[in-house]
């Protein structure tokens, strides 16, 4: 569970950087060559965060199942 919490923290930090424009997109190296980094897909990152939160919530709560059996009374 510690790994999931760490991944969630990293993903939320990446989300914050992306949304505030702090995500690195392009730099020039010492030779003057341009190196581009594609920012993470916002939708995929958001879904990843939601999935991590769901996994953490599922790990904290015991699974419960309710089963209904019905018949026509015959």
MIKEVEX-90753 format. One line per field, with one value per atom (N, C-alpha, C): residue in one letter; atom name; x, y, z. Coordinates in nm, 3 decimals. Atoms other than C-alpha are relative to their C-alpha. Layout:
residues N
rest <- a:...
atom <- CA:...
x <- X:...
y <- Y:...
z <- Z:...
END
This chain:
residues 74
rest <- x:x:x:x:x:x:x:x:x:x:x:x:x:x:x:x:x:x:x:x:x:x:x:x:x:x:x:x:x:x:x:x:x:x:x:x:x:x:x:x:x:x:x:x:x:x:x:x:x:x:x:x:x:x:x:x:x:x:x:x:x:x:x:x:x:x:x:x:x:x:x:x:x:x:x:x:x:x:x:x:x:x:x:x:x:x:x:x:x:x:x:x:x:x:x:x:x:x:x:x:x:x:x:x:x:x:x:x:x:x:x:x:x:x:x:x:x:x:x:x:x:x:x:x:x:x:x:x:x:x:x:x:x:x:x:x:x:x:x:x:x:x:x:x:x:x:x:x:x:x:x:x:x:x:x:x:x:x:x:x:x:x:x:x:x:x:x:x:x:x:x:x:x:x:x:x:x:x:x:x:x:x:x:x:x:x:x:x:x:x:x:x:x:x:x:x:x:x:x:x:x:x:x:x:x:x:x:x:x:x:x:x:x:x:x:x:x:x:x:x:x:x
atom <- N:CA:C:N:CA:C:N:CA:C:N:CA:C:N:CA:C:N:CA:C:N:CA:C:N:CA:C:N:CA:C:N:CA:C:N:CA:C:N:CA:C:N:CA:C:N:CA:C:N:CA:C:N:CA:C:N:CA:C:N:CA:C:N:CA:C:N:CA:C:N:CA:C:N:CA:C:N:CA:C:N:CA:C:N:CA:C:N:CA:C:N:CA:C:N:CA:C:N:CA:C:N:CA:C:N:CA:C:N:CA:C:N:CA:C:N:CA:C:N:CA:C:N:CA:C:N:CA:C:N:CA:C:N:CA:C:N:CA:C:N:CA:C:N:CA:C:N:CA:C:N:CA:C:N:CA:C:N:CA:C:N:CA:C:N:CA:C:N:CA:C:N:CA:C:N:CA:C:N:CA:C:N:CA:C:N:CA:C:N:CA:C:N:CA:C:N:CA:C:N:CA:C:N:CA:C:N:CA:C:N:CA:C:N:CA:C:N:CA:C:N:CA:C:N:CA:C:N:CA:C:N:CA:C:N:CA:C:N:CA:C:N:CA:C:N:CA:C:N:CA:C:N:CA:C:N:CA:C
x <- 0.082:0.000:0.086:-0.089:0.294:0.040:-0.036:0.388:-0.112:0.113:0.038:-0.009:0.005:0.045:0.112:-0.113:0.387:-0.030:0.035:0.268:-0.106:0.105:-0.040:0.059:-0.065:0.174:0.076:-0.075:0.399:-0.093:0.095:0.102:-0.068:0.065:-0.068:0.098:-0.101:0.259:0.014:-0.008:0.284:-0.123:0.124:-0.080:0.008:-0.012:-0.012:0.096:-0.097:0.297:-0.058:0.060:0.106:-0.104:0.109:-0.191:0.048:-0.052:0.023:0.106:-0.094:0.244:0.146:-0.136:0.551:0.062:-0.053:0.588:0.098:-0.104:0.906:-0.043:0.040:0.832:0.120:-0.116:1.154:0.118:-0.123:1.514:0.103:-0.113:1.831:0.121:-0.117:2.139:0.122:-0.122:2.499:0.046:-0.035:2.538:-0.099:0.100:2.238:-0.111:0.103:2.024:-0.125:0.127:1.661:-0.044:0.051:1.529:-0.141:0.139:1.153:-0.052:0.068:0.955:-0.149:0.145:0.591:-0.065:0.067:0.376:-0.096:0.089:0.171:-0.141:0.138:-0.174:-0.084:0.077:-0.399:-0.107:0.109:-0.690:0.053:-0.057:-0.474:0.057:-0.055:-0.298:-0.111:0.114:-0.630:-0.062:0.054:-0.763:0.093:-0.098:-0.442:-0.012:0.017:-0.487:-0.127:0.126:-0.848:0.012:-0.020:-0.743:0.082:-0.081:-0.474:-0.084:0.086:-0.726:-0.097:0.092:-0.967:0.069:-0.076:-0.699:0.031:-0.030:-0.602:-0.125:0.126:-0.965:-0.041:0.034:-1.019:0.088:-0.093:-0.714:-0.032:0.031:-0.842:-0.132:0.132:-1.193:-0.012:0.023:-1.286:-0.107:0.098:-1.472:-0.128:0.130:-1.841:-0.084:0.085:-2.083:-0.137:0.137:-2.458:-0.058:0.056:-2.621:-0.149:0.144:-2.994:-0.037:0.055:-3.160:-0.150:0.145:-3.509:-0.057:0.070:-3.763:-0.142:0.140:-4.116:-0.090:0.081:-4.229:-0.060:0.052:-4.291:0.069
y <- -0.119:0.000:0.126:-0.116:0.235:0.036:-0.025:0.196:0.074:-0.068:0.297:0.145:-0.137:0.602:0.085:-0.072:0.701:0.031:-0.023:0.658:0.109:-0.101:0.867:0.139:-0.129:1.146:0.049:-0.036:1.142:0.041:-0.031:1.140:0.133:-0.128:1.429:0.116:-0.103:1.626:0.027:-0.016:1.562:0.073:-0.067:1.669:0.149:-0.141:1.991:0.074:-0.062:2.065:0.022:-0.010:1.999:0.110:-0.097:2.213:0.143:-0.133:2.504:0.045:-0.037:2.505:-0.021:0.022:2.386:-0.124:0.120:2.067:0.040:-0.030:2.074:-0.051:0.039:2.070:-0.007:0.001:2.161:0.071:-0.064:2.245:-0.003:0.000:2.326:-0.050:0.054:2.121:0.088:-0.081:2.249:0.017:-0.011:2.187:0.084:-0.080:2.402:-0.082:0.086:2.103:0.005:-0.005:2.117:-0.142:0.128:1.827:0.025:-0.020:1.800:-0.115:0.098:1.624:0.024:-0.013:1.553:-0.001:0.000:1.651:-0.119:0.114:1.371:0.033:-0.016:1.321:0.028:-0.040:1.504:-0.101:0.094:1.263:-0.132:0.126:0.955:0.015:-0.025:1.109:0.009:-0.012:1.199:-0.137:0.135:0.846:-0.085:0.072:0.705:0.038:-0.046:0.917:-0.059:0.057:0.803:-0.150:0.143:0.441:-0.029:0.019:0.471:0.024:-0.028:0.628:-0.114:0.113:0.345:-0.123:0.114:0.082:0.018:-0.027:0.249:-0.017:0.013:0.270:-0.146:0.142:-0.095:-0.079:0.070:-0.202:0.030:-0.039:-0.023:-0.058:0.051:-0.168:-0.147:0.139:-0.533:-0.007:0.018:-0.650:-0.058:0.049:-0.707:-0.036:0.044:-0.893:-0.035:0.035:-0.916:-0.079:0.084:-1.197:-0.020:0.020:-1.214:-0.122:0.115:-1.543:0.017:-0.016:-1.515:-0.120:0.106:-1.760:0.046:-0.032:-1.758:-0.063:0.061:-1.949:-0.133:0.129:-2.274:-0.112
z <- 0.000:0.000:0.000:0.001:0.060:-0.142:0.139:-0.305:-0.072:0.064:-0.418:0.046:-0.052:-0.191:-0.059:0.060:-0.326:-0.146:0.141:-0.685:-0.014:0.002:-0.609:0.022:-0.026:-0.465:-0.123:0.120:-0.771:-0.114:0.108:-1.010:0.026:-0.031:-0.828:-0.017:0.022:-0.838:-0.150:0.146:-1.213:-0.053:0.041:-1.253:0.031:-0.040:-1.062:-0.093:0.089:-1.271:-0.139:0.133:-1.592:-0.005:-0.001:-1.494:0.026:-0.028:-1.373:-0.100:0.105:-1.681:0.038:-0.044:-1.493:-0.062:0.065:-1.696:-0.109:0.097:-1.903:-0.138:0.133:-2.274:-0.095:0.091:-2.459:0.065:-0.048:-2.371:-0.111:0.092:-2.561:0.076:-0.069:-2.471:-0.028:0.011:-2.456:-0.145:0.142:-2.832:-0.077:0.067:-2.910:-0.064:0.056:-3.006:0.088:-0.071:-2.912:0.036:-0.047:-2.704:0.051:-0.038:-2.671:0.085:-0.084:-2.405:-0.016:0.016:-2.464:0.137:-0.129:-2.168:0.008:-0.021:-2.021:-0.050:0.043:-2.162:0.123:-0.118:-1.918:0.038:-0.030:-1.948:0.054:-0.047:-1.908:0.140:-0.132:-1.608:0.104:-0.093:-1.446:0.028:-0.019:-1.501:0.086:-0.079:-1.355:0.148:-0.138:-1.042:0.061:-0.050:-1.005:0.024:-0.017:-1.052:0.126:-0.121:-0.782:0.125:-0.116:-0.542:0.023:-0.012:-0.614:0.058:-0.051:-0.550:0.149:-0.141:-0.222:0.085:-0.074:-0.112:0.012:-0.002:-0.205:0.094:-0.089:-0.007:0.146:-0.137:0.302:0.049:-0.038:0.299:-0.039:0.040:0.306:-0.109:0.107:0.000:0.058:-0.047:0.061:-0.122:0.108:-0.156:0.057:-0.037:-0.128:-0.115:0.105:-0.320:0.030:-0.011:-0.380:-0.082:0.072:-0.475:-0.004:0.014:-0.612:-0.074:0.074:-0.739:-0.022:0.027:-0.869:0.103:-0.105:-0.567:-0.040:0.042:-0.751:0.069
END
